[in-house]
Amino acid sequence: MHAAVLRYRVMAYITGVVLMVLCFVGIPLQVAGHPAVANDVGVVHGILYIIYVIVAYLLSRLLKLAVGPTVLLLLAGTIPVLTFVVERWLTHRYIEPAMAGSDPAPQQPVGR
């Protein structure tokens, strides 16, 4: 589960940052007559969002999330800043309790 959580967090942060760049830099530049940034960053976000959806869906199945939280998780990459909020919420509500139950027993030091 640790690897799936790490993959999700990496994709959530990357997708969120790229979406913020698109919305808060690319779109204003496009309105000002410089569409190249919005076009390029838009394509990058589209590709990253597809990867994010796959990774988030796999994590939702691993955590056995209901339909509502799964939909929220998958749509978080479409609204600026929401990926960060949903990642924190998901961590506290689902990931930490699941990881607490799946952590291996602490290793005992080998005797001298």
Summary of the structure (lengths in Angstrom):
residues: 112
radius of gyration: 17.9
end to end distance: 33.6
largest distance: 72.2
contacts: 302
relative contact order: 0.16
helix: 81%
strand: 0%
